[in-house]
Amino acid sequence: MTRLWDKETPLDKHILNFTAGDDHRLDTRLVKYDVLASIAHVQMLTEKRLLSLKDCEVICDGLTALGEQHARGEWSISLEEEDAHGALESRLVDRIGPTGGRMHLGRSRNDQVLVALRLYLKDTAEVLQAGAEVVASALDALVERQGEIPLPGYTHMQPAMPSSVALWAQGFAAELRDDAYGLDAAKNRADLNPLGSAAGYGTPGLDLDRDSTRQKLGFAKNHEPITAVQLSRGKAEATLIFEITLLLGDLGRLASDLLLFYTDEFAFVSLPENMTTGSSIMPQKRNPDVFELVRSAQAIGTGALTEVLSIMTKLNSGYQRDLQRLKAPLFRVIDLAEDTLAIMAHALPGVSFLAENIQLNPELNATERANQLAINEGIPFREAYRRIARSLSETE
C-alpha cells in the first residue's frame, strides 16, 4: 500500500514495525474524530475554493461511510496503514479514487493527530466528569439509607471525634465533585484548534480559514501562534492525567476506608457475597478484591503522568517522533479511570453499615466537653483542655 509520506523506496519492514508500534491499535478510538476533523477541513477547503463542491461531497460522503463502517467493526487499522490518518486516506482513495488524496491539502499528520486527540480529550473529560458525579450520587444514596448511623472519626488512625455515615460519605462525595470540576477545567488546554499549523510552521502558499474549522469542530479558540502548537504537545494530555490521578486518589481513599471497615476487627460494613471473591485454600474467606484494586489505581495514574512528563522533557522545538509514545499512557489511564468509576458506582449500593457493631467511646466527646467548659466558666481553651485531659486520666 501507499502511505501518506511514501515516495519511491519501500520502507524496511523492521523499521515499520518499530516506528508504527501500537499506533494501529491505539488509534481505534480516534477514527471517528479524524473523520469529523477531515470533513471540517475539506469543507473549509471548499469554502476557500481550493476544492470543488463535487469533490467535497464525494470525499465527505466517503469519510462518513468509512466512519460508520469502522464503528460497526467492519474494518480495522492495519500495521501497514500505521494509524487512523493513513487508514482513512488509503481506504478513501480505494473507495472514490484519486480524489480522496485531495483532502490532505493544507494538513500534516502532525495537526491531524492533534485535532483528533483534542476532540477525544474533550469528550473523555466529559465522560469522566459524569462518572465522578454518578459515584458521588451513589454516596448521596448511602447517606439517605444510613446517614444517621454514628461513626468514630479518626485522626492518626486513632478514634478522635464523633462522626456519622453521613459526614463520612458526604466528604467523599464533595471531593469527587471537586474532581469533576478539575476534569472540566482540564478541557481548556485541549480546547484549541491546531488545524492550519500543519507540521508546525503553517501552510505556505495556502490561504486557509482556521476560524472555519474552529467553528465547525467546536473549539474555543485557534491555537496561536502556529509554532506554539507542537510545543504544546503533551500538556493537555498531562493535565488530564493529573486530574484523573487526583480522582483515582479520592476513589482509592474511599476504597481504603471500606477495606478497613470490612475487616473482622472493625466489622462496620457488610458486602454482598457476590461482590467478594473466595480463597483457593481457605474455605472461610471472602475477599473484597474490588476495593483493593481501586485502592491501587492511583499508582497507575501517577506512573502514566511521570511517563508523559518524562517524554516531553528537554525535547527541541518542533515535532519529534518521541511524542507518539504519549498515547499509550494516556489511553491506559483513561480506560482505568472509566472502569474504576463504573465499578465503584456498581459496588457502593451493596455497601451496608452495621450499626450494631459500631460503638463510640465516650472519650470521643472530650473536645466538646473542653469547648463547653471554656464557654461556661470563661476560661482559656488551653486550661479547659488540660482539665478535661486530667479528668480522663483519673477515670482510667
ZISUL-V852810 format. One record per residue. PSI is psi in whole degrees, 0 to 359 (* if undefined). D_FIRST is the distance of its C-alpha to the first C-alpha in Angstrom with 1 decimal. Layout:
psi=PSI d_first=D_FIRST
psi=PSI d_first=D_FIRST
This chain:
psi=161 d_first=0.0
psi=122 d_first=3.8
psi=168 d_first=6.4
psi=327 d_first=9.9
psi=6 d_first=11.4
psi=142 d_first=9.2
psi=263 d_first=11.7
psi=322 d_first=11.8
psi=123 d_first=12.4
psi=147 d_first=9.8
psi=135 d_first=10.9
psi=133 d_first=13.4
psi=330 d_first=12.7
psi=322 d_first=16.2
psi=318 d_first=15.8
psi=312 d_first=12.8
psi=319 d_first=15.0
psi=314 d_first=17.9
psi=326 d_first=16.7
psi=327 d_first=14.8
psi=229 d_first=17.8
psi=10 d_first=18.6
psi=323 d_first=17.1
psi=334 d_first=14.8
psi=317 d_first=18.2
psi=326 d_first=20.5
psi=357 d_first=18.7
psi=319 d_first=19.5
psi=350 d_first=22.7
psi=352 d_first=21.4
psi=311 d_first=19.2
psi=329 d_first=22.3
psi=326 d_first=23.4
psi=325 d_first=20.2
psi=311 d_first=20.6
psi=314 d_first=24.2
psi=322 d_first=23.6
psi=320 d_first=20.9
psi=317 d_first=23.3
psi=318 d_first=26.2
psi=316 d_first=24.4
psi=319 d_first=23.4
psi=322 d_first=27.1
psi=317 d_first=28.4
psi=322 d_first=26.4
psi=319 d_first=28.0
psi=327 d_first=31.4
psi=7 d_first=31.1
psi=33 d_first=30.3
psi=356 d_first=27.0
psi=142 d_first=25.3
psi=156 d_first=26.9
psi=322 d_first=28.3
psi=314 d_first=26.5
psi=321 d_first=23.1
psi=314 d_first=24.2
psi=316 d_first=25.2
psi=317 d_first=22.0
psi=314 d_first=19.8
psi=321 d_first=22.4
psi=319 d_first=22.7
psi=318 d_first=19.0
psi=317 d_first=18.9
psi=316 d_first=22.1
psi=318 d_first=20.9
psi=320 d_first=17.8
psi=318 d_first=20.2
psi=320 d_first=22.7
psi=320 d_first=20.4
psi=318 d_first=19.3
psi=331 d_first=23.0
psi=359 d_first=23.8
psi=21 d_first=21.4
psi=346 d_first=19.3
psi=159 d_first=15.9
psi=163 d_first=15.2
psi=130 d_first=12.8
psi=162 d_first=10.7
psi=320 d_first=10.9
psi=330 d_first=7.2
psi=344 d_first=7.8
psi=305 d_first=10.9
psi=182 d_first=13.3
psi=322 d_first=14.7
psi=315 d_first=13.9
psi=320 d_first=10.2
psi=314 d_first=10.3
psi=316 d_first=12.7
psi=316 d_first=11.4
psi=320 d_first=7.9
psi=327 d_first=10.2
psi=317 d_first=12.8
psi=318 d_first=11.1
psi=327 d_first=10.4
psi=317 d_first=14.1
psi=359 d_first=15.9
psi=191 d_first=14.1
psi=338 d_first=14.0
psi=329 d_first=16.9
psi=331 d_first=14.8
psi=348 d_first=13.9
psi=339 d_first=17.6
psi=347 d_first=18.2
psi=354 d_first=17.1
psi=125 d_first=20.1
psi=15 d_first=22.6
psi=158 d_first=20.6
psi=159 d_first=19.1
psi=338 d_first=17.5
psi=314 d_first=21.0
psi=339 d_first=22.9
psi=310 d_first=20.3
psi=324 d_first=20.7
psi=319 d_first=24.5
psi=320 d_first=25.1
psi=317 d_first=23.4
psi=320 d_first=25.2
psi=322 d_first=28.5
psi=318 d_first=28.5
psi=317 d_first=27.9
psi=320 d_first=30.7
psi=314 d_first=33.1
psi=318 d_first=32.6
psi=318 d_first=32.8
psi=321 d_first=36.0
psi=321 d_first=37.6
psi=316 d_first=36.7
psi=323 d_first=38.3
psi=311 d_first=41.3
psi=321 d_first=41.9
psi=319 d_first=41.6
psi=321 d_first=44.2
psi=324 d_first=46.5
psi=317 d_first=46.3
psi=319 d_first=47.4
psi=321 d_first=50.1
psi=326 d_first=51.3
psi=325 d_first=51.5
psi=323 d_first=53.8
psi=319 d_first=55.8
psi=324 d_first=56.3
psi=320 d_first=57.5
psi=317 d_first=60.1
psi=321 d_first=61.2
psi=315 d_first=61.6
psi=20 d_first=63.3
psi=334 d_first=63.6
psi=349 d_first=67.3
psi=128 d_first=67.2
psi=149 d_first=68.5
psi=146 d_first=66.4
psi=136 d_first=67.4
psi=138 d_first=65.5
psi=142 d_first=64.5
psi=142 d_first=64.4
psi=30 d_first=63.8
psi=18 d_first=63.3
psi=144 d_first=67.0
psi=133 d_first=68.5
psi=304 d_first=69.3
psi=162 d_first=70.1
psi=140 d_first=70.1
psi=198 d_first=66.9
psi=166 d_first=65.5
psi=322 d_first=62.5
psi=309 d_first=62.2
psi=318 d_first=62.2
psi=309 d_first=59.8
psi=322 d_first=57.3
psi=326 d_first=57.7
psi=314 d_first=57.0
psi=321 d_first=53.6
psi=319 d_first=52.8
psi=319 d_first=53.6
psi=326 d_first=51.3
psi=325 d_first=48.4
psi=328 d_first=49.0
psi=321 d_first=49.1
psi=321 d_first=45.7
psi=321 d_first=44.4
psi=318 d_first=45.8
psi=322 d_first=44.0
psi=323 d_first=40.7
psi=317 d_first=41.4
psi=329 d_first=42.2
psi=339 d_first=38.9
psi=337 d_first=37.0
psi=321 d_first=38.5
psi=338 d_first=36.2
psi=355 d_first=33.1
psi=38 d_first=34.6
psi=130 d_first=33.5
psi=116 d_first=30.8
psi=348 d_first=28.4
psi=140 d_first=26.5
psi=344 d_first=27.3
psi=341 d_first=27.4
psi=235 d_first=23.7
psi=3 d_first=23.2
psi=353 d_first=27.0
psi=23 d_first=28.7
psi=195 d_first=28.2
psi=82 d_first=26.7
psi=133 d_first=28.6
psi=358 d_first=29.5
psi=132 d_first=28.6
psi=88 d_first=31.4
psi=154 d_first=29.8
psi=94 d_first=32.1
psi=331 d_first=31.7
psi=328 d_first=34.5
psi=310 d_first=32.7
psi=326 d_first=29.8
psi=312 d_first=32.4
psi=318 d_first=34.5
psi=326 d_first=31.8
psi=356 d_first=30.5
psi=26 d_first=34.1
psi=148 d_first=34.1
psi=319 d_first=37.7
psi=164 d_first=37.0
psi=145 d_first=34.5
psi=114 d_first=33.8
psi=149 d_first=35.8
psi=172 d_first=35.6
psi=332 d_first=31.9
psi=345 d_first=32.3
psi=341 d_first=33.6
psi=308 d_first=30.4
psi=332 d_first=28.6
psi=336 d_first=32.0
psi=352 d_first=32.4
psi=130 d_first=29.4
psi=338 d_first=30.8
psi=316 d_first=34.1
psi=321 d_first=33.5
psi=313 d_first=31.9
psi=323 d_first=34.9
psi=315 d_first=37.3
psi=318 d_first=36.1
psi=321 d_first=36.0
psi=313 d_first=39.5
psi=323 d_first=40.8
psi=320 d_first=39.2
psi=321 d_first=40.9
psi=317 d_first=44.2
psi=312 d_first=43.7
psi=329 d_first=43.0
psi=317 d_first=46.1
psi=319 d_first=48.3
psi=325 d_first=46.9
psi=320 d_first=47.5
psi=323 d_first=51.1
psi=314 d_first=51.7
psi=322 d_first=50.4
psi=318 d_first=52.6
psi=315 d_first=55.7
psi=324 d_first=55.0
psi=319 d_first=54.6
psi=314 d_first=57.9
psi=337 d_first=59.6
psi=347 d_first=58.4
psi=155 d_first=60.0
psi=326 d_first=63.2
psi=324 d_first=65.2
psi=303 d_first=64.3
psi=39 d_first=63.6
psi=333 d_first=63.2
psi=156 d_first=60.4
psi=154 d_first=59.4
psi=144 d_first=55.9
psi=144 d_first=55.1
psi=329 d_first=54.7
psi=0 d_first=51.3
psi=353 d_first=50.1
psi=155 d_first=51.0
psi=165 d_first=49.9
psi=173 d_first=52.1
psi=145 d_first=52.8
psi=347 d_first=51.9
psi=332 d_first=55.4
psi=109 d_first=57.7
psi=333 d_first=58.7
psi=349 d_first=60.1
psi=139 d_first=57.1
psi=121 d_first=55.2
psi=132 d_first=52.6
psi=56 d_first=51.2
psi=324 d_first=47.8
psi=318 d_first=46.1
psi=333 d_first=48.1
psi=321 d_first=47.6
psi=323 d_first=43.8
psi=319 d_first=44.4
psi=327 d_first=46.7
psi=353 d_first=44.1
psi=326 d_first=41.2
psi=330 d_first=42.2
psi=324 d_first=41.5
psi=318 d_first=37.8
psi=316 d_first=37.9
psi=319 d_first=39.8
psi=318 d_first=37.3
psi=320 d_first=34.3
psi=316 d_first=36.3
psi=320 d_first=37.1
psi=313 d_first=33.4
psi=314 d_first=32.3
psi=324 d_first=35.2
psi=325 d_first=34.7
psi=321 d_first=31.1
psi=337 d_first=32.3
psi=127 d_first=35.3
psi=22 d_first=35.6
psi=145 d_first=32.2
psi=166 d_first=32.4
psi=162 d_first=31.9
psi=171 d_first=28.5
psi=140 d_first=25.3
psi=142 d_first=24.9
psi=341 d_first=22.1
psi=327 d_first=25.0
psi=341 d_first=25.1
psi=329 d_first=22.0
psi=1 d_first=24.5
psi=331 d_first=26.7
psi=314 d_first=24.8
psi=308 d_first=25.8
psi=326 d_first=29.6
psi=308 d_first=29.6
psi=324 d_first=28.0
psi=314 d_first=30.1
psi=330 d_first=33.4
psi=313 d_first=32.7
psi=319 d_first=32.1
psi=317 d_first=35.2
psi=317 d_first=37.3
psi=316 d_first=36.3
psi=320 d_first=37.2
psi=318 d_first=40.4
psi=317 d_first=41.6
psi=318 d_first=41.0
psi=326 d_first=42.9
psi=321 d_first=45.8
psi=327 d_first=46.2
psi=324 d_first=46.3
psi=325 d_first=48.7
psi=323 d_first=51.2
psi=341 d_first=52.9
psi=353 d_first=53.8
psi=129 d_first=55.7
psi=124 d_first=59.4
psi=140 d_first=62.0
psi=93 d_first=65.2
psi=326 d_first=68.1
psi=341 d_first=70.6
psi=357 d_first=69.0
psi=113 d_first=68.9
psi=134 d_first=72.0
psi=116 d_first=72.7
psi=136 d_first=75.3
psi=335 d_first=78.0
psi=338 d_first=77.2
psi=345 d_first=74.0
psi=9 d_first=76.4
psi=318 d_first=77.8
psi=319 d_first=76.0
psi=318 d_first=77.3
psi=320 d_first=80.8
psi=318 d_first=80.7
psi=314 d_first=79.6
psi=321 d_first=82.4
psi=318 d_first=85.0
psi=319 d_first=84.1
psi=312 d_first=84.5
psi=325 d_first=87.6
psi=359 d_first=89.5
psi=33 d_first=88.2
psi=159 d_first=87.2
psi=147 d_first=84.2
psi=322 d_first=81.1
psi=323 d_first=81.2
psi=317 d_first=84.7
psi=320 d_first=83.8
psi=312 d_first=80.8
psi=322 d_first=83.1
psi=318 d_first=85.7
psi=320 d_first=83.2
psi=318 d_first=81.8
psi=319 d_first=85.3
psi=326 d_first=86.1
psi=319 d_first=83.1
psi=329 d_first=83.9
psi=335 d_first=87.5
psi=354 d_first=86.4
psi=* d_first=84.2
